[in-house]
Amino acid sequence: LVLVLGLTGNLPWQGHPAPSASDGLVTTFQPGEFRSVPNSCQAVSAATVGQYLPGKVSRVAQSLSGATQSECTWTLDARPDFRVLTVNSQAYTPSLLSSGDGSATFGAIDAYAQELQTLQDPPRASRAPRAQLGAAVGLGRDAFTALQVFHVGGDTIDEVTVVVRDRNVLIIVTMQGQQHGGGFGPVPVATLRAGALAAAHDVLAGIH
């Protein structure tokens, strides 16, 4: 019996081999997938920043600057305007934790679905409002916009989010503007949406 079990690999101490590509799982980048993303601070054009954050931008902060993920934030803080633009892009890699065949593209698909779910139904602990979803024209099939209105003390802040997926890359752009409070505002929602869309177009063009 021990001999038979040993030959079939079923002895308790023998264990089982890790999944391989032959099991239908993808462990390498596939043709057309991206291995890196551009630097977000450089991907958004000066024209876009100048148009949607008019005046002297008070702060530019890069919080992530790796090859596979980059994030940059521009802040305009000059009464009556308070606007914040944040751009994050990430190239996903193959992972056994992803759905489907574990490919890099499935990793981005999972992240896209999670972002949509979070905006539609924010965690209660976040105290974030549910988002109003809309289209993101010109950014491909997997793209949407979302509007959230935050009330913080006596201030009202609008935030527009644009989410775009292209193969294994996910781009998330948020543009925030204060409607009133503290001597700031108002900023039209249409302006915030246009700015976020323009920044998303810039980053997408940089990836291609």
C-alpha positions in Angstrom: 0.0 0.0 0.0 2.8 2.4 0.9 4.5 1.7 -2.4 1.3 2.4 -4.4 0.6 5.6 -2.5 4.2 6.7 -3.0 4.1 6.1 -6.7 0.9 8.1 -7.0 2.1 11.0 -4.8 -0.5 10.5 -2.1 1.5 10.0 0.9 0.7 12.5 3.6 4.2 14.0 3.7 4.6 14.3 0.0 2.2 17.2 -0.5 1.2 18.5 -3.9 3.1 20.7 -6.4 2.3 24.4 -6.8 0.0 25.3 -9.6 1.8 25.9 -12.9 0.9 27.5 -16.2 -0.3 24.1 -17.4 -3.1 24.4 -14.8 -4.5 27.3 -16.7 -2.9 30.0 -14.6 -1.0 32.9 -16.1 2.3 33.7 -14.4 3.9 36.0 -17.0 2.9 39.2 -18.7 0.9 38.6 -21.8 1.2 40.4 -25.2 -0.1 44.0 -25.0 0.1 44.2 -21.2 2.1 47.1 -19.6 5.1 46.5 -17.3 5.2 50.1 -16.1 3.3 53.4 -15.9 4.6 56.9 -16.5 5.5 59.3 -13.7 2.1 60.9 -12.8 3.6 64.3 -12.0 5.0 64.4 -15.5 2.1 62.6 -17.3 -0.4 65.4 -16.7 0.4 68.3 -19.0 1.1 71.8 -17.9 -1.8 73.0 -20.0 -4.2 70.7 -18.1 -2.9 71.9 -14.7 -2.9 75.5 -15.8 -6.5 75.3 -17.1 -8.1 73.5 -14.2 -6.0 74.8 -11.3 -5.7 78.4 -12.4 -3.2 80.6 -10.7 -0.2 79.6 -8.7 -0.4 75.9 -7.6 0.7 76.0 -3.9 1.9 72.4 -3.7 2.8 69.4 -5.8 3.4 66.2 -3.9 4.5 62.8 -5.3 3.5 60.1 -2.9 4.3 57.1 -5.1 7.0 57.0 -7.8 7.7 53.3 -8.6 7.8 51.7 -12.0 4.5 50.0 -11.6 2.6 52.6 -9.6 2.8 56.4 -9.5 0.7 59.0 -7.7 0.9 62.8 -7.7 -1.2 65.5 -6.1 -1.5 69.2 -7.1 -3.1 71.7 -4.6 -4.4 75.1 -5.5 -5.1 77.1 -2.3 -5.7 80.7 -3.2 -9.0 82.3 -2.2 -11.6 82.0 -3.6 -10.3 78.8 -5.2 -9.4 75.6 -3.4 -8.9 72.7 -5.7 -7.0 69.4 -5.4 -6.1 67.1 -8.3 -4.8 63.6 -7.5 -3.6 61.1 -10.2 -2.8 57.5 -9.5 -1.9 54.9 -12.0 -0.9 51.3 -11.5 0.3 48.5 -13.7 -0.8 45.1 -12.2 1.3 42.0 -12.4 0.3 38.4 -12.6 -0.9 37.0 -9.3 -2.4 33.9 -7.9 -4.7 36.1 -5.8 -6.4 37.6 -8.9 -9.6 36.1 -10.3 -9.8 34.3 -13.6 -6.5 33.0 -14.8 -4.4 35.2 -12.5 -3.1 37.4 -15.3 -2.1 41.0 -14.8 -5.2 42.1 -16.7 -7.4 40.2 -14.3 -5.7 42.0 -11.5 -6.7 45.3 -13.0 -10.2 44.0 -13.6 -10.6 43.1 -10.0 -9.3 46.5 -8.8 -11.6 48.3 -11.2 -14.6 46.3 -9.8 -13.6 47.0 -6.2 -13.2 50.8 -6.9 -16.7 50.8 -8.5 -18.2 48.9 -5.5 -16.5 51.3 -3.0 -17.9 54.4 -4.7 -21.4 52.9 -5.1 -21.5 51.6 -1.5 -18.8 53.1 0.7 -17.8 51.4 3.9 -19.9 52.8 6.8 -16.7 53.6 8.7 -15.5 55.9 6.0 -18.6 58.2 6.3 -18.3 58.9 2.6 -21.5 59.5 0.6 -22.7 57.3 -2.1 -21.4 58.4 -5.5 -23.5 59.5 -8.5 -22.1 57.6 -11.4 -21.7 58.9 -15.0 -20.0 58.2 -18.3 -16.4 58.9 -19.1 -16.5 59.7 -22.8 -13.4 58.9 -24.9 -11.7 56.8 -22.3 -12.7 53.4 -23.5 -15.2 50.8 -22.5 -14.1 50.3 -18.9 -14.3 53.9 -17.6 -16.7 55.9 -15.5 -17.0 59.1 -13.5 -18.4 59.5 -10.0 -19.5 62.5 -8.0 -19.5 62.7 -4.2 -20.6 65.6 -2.1 -18.9 65.8 1.4 -20.2 68.0 4.2 -17.4 68.7 6.7 -18.4 71.0 9.5 -19.8 74.1 7.7 -17.9 73.3 4.5 -19.3 71.6 1.4 -16.7 69.8 -0.9 -17.4 68.2 -4.2 -15.2 65.4 -5.5 -15.2 64.0 -8.9 -13.5 60.6 -9.5 -12.6 59.2 -12.9 -11.7 55.5 -13.1 -10.2 54.0 -16.3 -8.9 50.5 -17.0 -6.8 49.7 -20.0 -5.7 46.0 -20.0 -3.6 45.6 -16.8 -3.4 49.3 -16.0 -5.8 51.1 -13.7 -6.0 54.9 -13.6 -7.8 56.8 -10.8 -8.1 60.6 -11.0 -9.9 62.7 -8.4 -10.5 66.4 -8.5 -11.9 68.1 -5.5 -13.3 71.6 -5.1 -14.7 73.5 -2.2 -18.2 74.9 -2.8 -18.3 77.2 0.2 -16.8 77.7 3.6 -13.8 79.5 4.9 -14.0 82.1 2.2 -13.7 79.5 -0.7 -15.9 78.6 -3.6 -17.9 77.9 -5.5 -16.3 75.6 -8.1 -18.7 74.2 -10.7 -19.0 70.4 -10.8 -18.7 70.6 -14.5 -15.3 72.1 -14.1 -14.1 69.4 -11.7 -15.4 66.7 -14.0 -13.7 68.3 -17.1 -10.4 68.6 -15.2 -10.5 65.0 -14.0 -11.3 63.7 -17.5 -8.5 65.8 -19.0 -6.0 64.5 -16.6 -7.1 60.9 -17.2 -6.7 61.4 -21.0 -3.2 62.7 -20.4 -2.1 59.7 -18.3 -3.8 57.2 -20.7 -1.9 58.8 -23.7 1.4 58.5 -21.7 0.8 54.8 -21.1 0.2 54.1 -24.8 
